[in-house]
Amino acid sequence: MDKDRRTYRSLALRRGLVGFRVCIQETDLYIQTDRKLEKEVSDWVIEARFAIETYIRSHPNFLESYVPLSDDPLAPPIVQEMLRASSVARVGPMAAVAGAIAQYVGQRCMEITSGEVIIENGGDIFLWVSGPVTSAIWAGNSPFTGQIGILLADVSRPFGICTSSGTVGHSRSLGRADAVTIVSRSVSLADAAATAIGNTIKTERDIAPGIELAKEIPGILGGIIIKGSRLGAWGQIELVPLR
């Protein structure tokens, strides 16, 4: 999604939190915390990007691989996280980059704030809130866009909610899903898994096999696949209509 068209962000401000935006090159975050932390978040994004970009310079296959790469105990922690998540989901490590950055910043915010933290990075979300929360589903031209959401009743621990689409935005996908949204305790894994499942969705007939694939990926709590006028859902989530 084009950066200046992310108007949906203004509809998602949680009561009692302050929302602000941080953009560093391709990374475009919308953050909600108990106070503005633009300087701190900017520094953390730069740290994360520097670690990833430096690693790519010495390991160029990390950028282009569509398959998992071997673990590297000498890699920076955020790179190790991407390698682990992509290995579990059976995709290339860059499939986890947006979720990994959201998770990195979210965890750092948790260390210095006393309240809730929400980090959104192009549809990949780190959540640490008290009480239930509903995440809207945006699925391009599908009739389900903006009409349903995923209700999470217990988010006392950090959650990741990540979406991959083959019809919306600029993320790389080999499929044509309108939306594959995955919930996991790990934002990196949710991101990688959404990509892996989204790659398999070409038509509405692929929804059921896509759900079976999701069930084989350990660490996924649930999710939803939308293609056109059909959807499939599974796991520890509840779909609710949006008013």
Buried (B, 14 or more C-beta within 10 A) or exposed (E): BEEEEBEBEEEBEBEEBBBBBBEBEEBBBBBBBBEEBEEBBBBBBEBBBEBBEEBBEEBEEBBEBBEBBEEEEEBBEBBBBBBBBBBBBBBBBBBBBBBBBBBBBBBBBBEEBEBBBBBBBBBBBBBBBEEEBBBBBBBBEBEBBBEBBBEBEEBEEBBBBBBBBBBBBEBBBBBBBBBBBBBBEBBBBBBBBBBBBBBBBBEBEBBEBBBEBBEEBEBBBBBBBBBBEBBBBBBEBEBEEEE
